[in-house]
């Protein structure tokens, strides 16, 4: 359905999916998002908070300018707006997979794509605002004890190995993509992107171990995480093959 979203830059129309057409609260939330948040170092990502401070809007900018016509037409117009192959939809779908597999995720309400081809805020993902959570990076930097970092590495490895048993892996595994619920001391996945693992068990284990080597985690945490993950996927858990 069509929704108008009012930002400090102006009012824009988006084709939205995954939202209840009769959900008046969401409709009202879309009218006056007032507070812009700097939640990401990604220059292509912008965040806004709704007026009632309950919903977070994550906008992903188009990759190309109209002057780069071939790339702009192919990637930002055809792929994103016609085929609906954009970051916000992928994140929304990944969130649903994680939720289905029993992982704690940020509640999501929908995603959309800009109708105006000149609106560079090409796609949007609507999720709950979690004021009691802090980013995994913030937790790592502010909780510096051995026990804190061991808990972080263990919990991360537990979540990844559990997801692997369902045949998926996190394509962008960083501390910025996980929130820590400081009230319950638990993980909440945000900014998710999950993909299918290889079908054979041996290939899947090798893939996960290789990914652990390359993941963008702080060096001290990466070493702990790698050790924990190898322990779980090699010595503890059998990863079922996918038919």
C-alpha positions as CSV (number, residue, x, y, z in Angstrom):
1,X,0.0,0.0,0.0
2,X,1.1,3.6,-0.5
3,X,2.3,5.7,2.5
4,X,3.5,9.2,2.7
5,X,6.5,9.7,5.0
6,X,7.3,13.1,6.3
7,X,11.0,13.8,7.0
8,X,12.9,17.0,7.7
9,X,13.8,17.0,4.0
10,X,10.2,16.8,2.9
11,X,7.3,14.4,2.3
12,X,7.9,11.3,0.2
13,X,5.7,8.5,-1.1
14,X,6.6,4.8,-0.6
15,X,5.1,1.6,-1.7
16,X,5.0,-0.4,1.6
17,X,4.7,-4.1,2.3
18,X,4.3,-6.2,5.4
19,X,2.1,-3.6,7.1
20,X,-1.5,-3.8,8.1
21,X,-3.5,-1.4,6.0
22,X,-5.9,-0.8,9.0
23,X,-3.1,-0.2,11.5
24,X,-3.8,3.4,12.4
25,X,-0.9,3.6,14.8
26,X,1.6,2.9,12.0
27,X,-0.1,5.3,9.8
28,X,0.2,8.1,12.4
29,X,3.8,7.1,13.1
30,X,4.6,7.7,9.4
31,X,3.3,11.3,9.6
32,X,5.8,13.0,11.8
33,X,9.1,11.3,12.4
34,X,11.0,14.2,14.1
35,X,14.3,13.0,15.4
36,X,17.1,11.9,13.2
37,X,19.6,9.5,14.8
38,X,23.2,8.7,14.0
39,X,23.1,5.0,14.6
40,X,25.4,3.9,11.8
41,X,28.8,4.8,10.3
42,X,27.5,3.6,6.9
43,X,27.1,6.8,4.8
44,X,24.3,5.1,2.8
45,X,22.2,4.6,5.9
46,X,20.0,7.1,7.7
47,X,17.9,6.6,10.8
48,X,14.9,8.5,12.1
49,X,12.8,8.1,15.2
50,X,9.0,8.5,15.2
51,X,7.4,11.3,17.2
52,X,6.2,8.9,19.9
53,X,9.6,7.3,20.1
54,X,8.3,3.8,19.4
55,X,9.4,3.2,15.8
56,X,12.7,3.4,14.1
57,X,13.0,4.1,10.4
58,X,16.1,2.9,8.6
59,X,16.5,4.4,5.1
60,X,19.1,3.1,2.6
61,X,20.2,5.5,0.0
62,X,20.5,4.6,-3.7
63,X,24.0,3.6,-4.7
64,X,24.1,5.7,-7.9
65,X,23.2,9.1,-9.1
66,X,21.1,9.7,-12.2
67,X,24.2,11.0,-13.9
68,X,25.6,7.5,-13.7
69,X,22.7,6.5,-15.9
70,X,23.4,2.9,-16.7
71,X,24.1,1.8,-13.1
72,X,21.3,4.1,-11.7
73,X,18.8,2.6,-14.1
74,X,19.8,-1.0,-13.6
75,X,20.5,-1.1,-9.9
76,X,18.4,1.6,-8.3
77,X,15.5,1.7,-10.7
78,X,14.9,-1.7,-12.2
79,X,16.4,-4.0,-9.5
80,X,15.3,-1.9,-6.5
81,X,12.0,-0.4,-7.5
82,X,10.7,-2.8,-10.1
83,X,12.1,-6.2,-8.9
84,X,12.0,-5.2,-5.2
85,X,15.6,-6.4,-4.7
86,X,16.7,-3.9,-2.1
87,X,18.5,-3.9,1.3
88,X,15.3,-3.2,3.3
89,X,13.4,-6.2,1.9
90,X,16.4,-8.5,2.4
91,X,16.8,-7.3,6.0
92,X,13.0,-7.7,6.6
93,X,13.0,-11.3,5.2
94,X,16.2,-12.2,7.2
95,X,14.5,-11.0,10.3
96,X,11.6,-13.2,9.7
97,X,13.9,-16.2,9.2
98,X,15.7,-15.5,12.4
99,X,12.4,-15.1,14.3
100,X,11.1,-18.4,12.8
101,X,14.2,-20.2,14.0
102,X,13.7,-18.9,17.6
103,X,16.2,-16.1,17.7
104,X,15.4,-12.8,19.4
105,X,15.1,-10.1,16.8
106,X,13.9,-6.5,16.8
107,X,10.2,-6.4,16.0
108,X,9.7,-5.2,12.4
109,X,6.6,-3.7,10.9
110,X,7.3,-3.5,7.2
111,X,9.5,-2.2,4.4
112,X,9.1,-0.1,1.4
113,X,10.6,1.5,-1.7
114,X,10.4,5.1,-2.9
115,X,8.1,5.8,-5.8
116,X,9.9,9.0,-6.9
117,X,12.9,7.9,-8.9
118,X,14.7,11.1,-7.9
119,X,14.2,10.4,-4.2
120,X,17.6,9.0,-3.2
121,X,16.2,7.5,0.0
122,X,15.4,4.5,-2.0
123,X,14.2,2.0,0.6
124,X,13.0,2.0,4.2
125,X,12.7,-0.6,6.9
126,X,10.4,0.0,9.9
127,X,11.2,-1.6,13.2
128,X,10.7,-1.1,16.9
129,X,12.8,1.4,18.8
130,X,14.6,-0.4,21.7
131,X,15.7,2.2,24.2
132,X,16.8,-0.4,26.8
133,X,19.3,-2.0,24.3
134,X,22.8,-1.0,23.4
135,X,24.9,-2.1,20.4
136,X,27.2,-5.0,20.7
137,X,30.1,-2.6,19.9
138,X,29.1,-0.3,22.8
139,X,28.8,-3.3,25.1
140,X,32.3,-4.5,24.1
141,X,33.8,-1.1,24.6
142,X,32.1,-0.3,28.0
143,X,32.3,-3.8,29.5
144,X,36.0,-4.6,29.5
145,X,36.3,-7.5,32.0
146,X,37.4,-11.0,30.9
147,X,34.0,-12.3,32.0
148,X,32.1,-9.8,29.9
149,X,34.1,-10.5,26.7
150,X,33.9,-14.2,27.3
151,X,30.1,-14.0,27.6
152,X,29.9,-11.9,24.4
153,X,31.9,-14.4,22.4
154,X,30.1,-17.4,23.9
155,X,26.6,-16.0,23.3
156,X,27.6,-15.0,19.7
157,X,29.0,-18.4,19.0
158,X,25.8,-20.1,20.4
159,X,23.6,-18.0,18.2
160,X,25.6,-18.6,15.1
161,X,25.9,-22.3,15.6
162,X,22.2,-22.6,16.4
163,X,21.3,-20.8,13.2
164,X,23.8,-23.0,11.3
165,X,21.9,-26.1,12.4
166,X,18.9,-24.6,10.5
167,X,21.0,-24.2,7.4
168,X,21.7,-20.4,7.6
169,X,24.6,-18.1,8.4
170,X,25.0,-14.3,9.0
171,X,26.4,-12.7,5.9
172,X,27.4,-9.5,7.7
173,X,28.5,-10.5,11.2
174,X,29.6,-7.4,13.1
175,X,28.9,-6.1,16.6
176,X,26.9,-3.3,15.0
177,X,24.4,-5.8,13.9
178,X,23.5,-7.1,17.3
179,X,22.0,-5.3,20.3
180,X,22.4,-6.3,23.9
181,X,19.2,-6.2,26.0
182,X,20.8,-4.8,29.2
183,X,17.7,-5.7,31.2
184,X,17.8,-9.4,30.3
185,X,21.5,-9.6,29.3
186,X,20.5,-11.3,26.0
187,X,21.1,-10.8,22.2
188,X,18.7,-9.1,19.9
189,X,19.6,-9.3,16.2
190,X,19.2,-6.2,14.1
191,X,20.3,-5.2,10.7
192,X,20.3,-8.8,9.7
193,X,21.3,-10.5,6.5
194,X,21.1,-14.3,6.5
195,X,21.9,-16.6,3.7
196,X,21.8,-20.4,3.0
197,X,24.8,-22.5,4.0
198,X,26.3,-25.1,1.6
199,X,24.3,-28.4,1.6
200,X,27.0,-30.8,2.8
201,X,27.9,-30.9,6.4
202,X,31.7,-30.8,5.8
203,X,31.4,-27.9,3.5
204,X,29.1,-26.0,5.9
205,X,31.6,-26.5,8.8
206,X,34.5,-25.3,6.6
207,X,32.5,-22.3,5.5
208,X,31.7,-21.3,9.1
209,X,35.3,-21.6,10.3
210,X,36.5,-19.6,7.3
211,X,33.9,-16.9,8.0
212,X,35.0,-16.8,11.6
213,X,38.5,-15.9,10.4
214,X,37.3,-13.1,8.2
215,X,34.5,-11.6,10.3
216,X,34.8,-8.0,11.3
217,X,34.9,-8.4,15.0
218,X,37.5,-6.7,17.4
219,X,40.6,-8.9,17.4
220,X,40.3,-10.0,21.0
221,X,36.7,-11.0,20.5
222,X,37.3,-12.6,17.1
223,X,39.8,-15.0,18.6
224,X,37.5,-16.0,21.5
225,X,34.5,-16.3,19.1
226,X,36.5,-18.5,16.7
227,X,37.5,-20.9,19.5
228,X,34.0,-21.1,20.8
229,X,32.4,-21.6,17.4
230,X,34.9,-24.4,16.4
231,X,34.2,-26.1,19.7
232,X,30.5,-26.1,19.0
233,X,30.3,-26.9,15.3
234,X,33.2,-29.4,15.2
235,X,33.1,-31.2,18.5
236,X,29.5,-30.6,19.9
237,X,27.0,-30.3,17.1
238,X,26.3,-32.2,14.0
239,X,25.1,-29.9,11.3
240,X,22.4,-31.7,9.3
241,X,22.8,-31.8,5.5
242,X,20.1,-30.0,3.5
243,X,18.4,-32.1,0.8
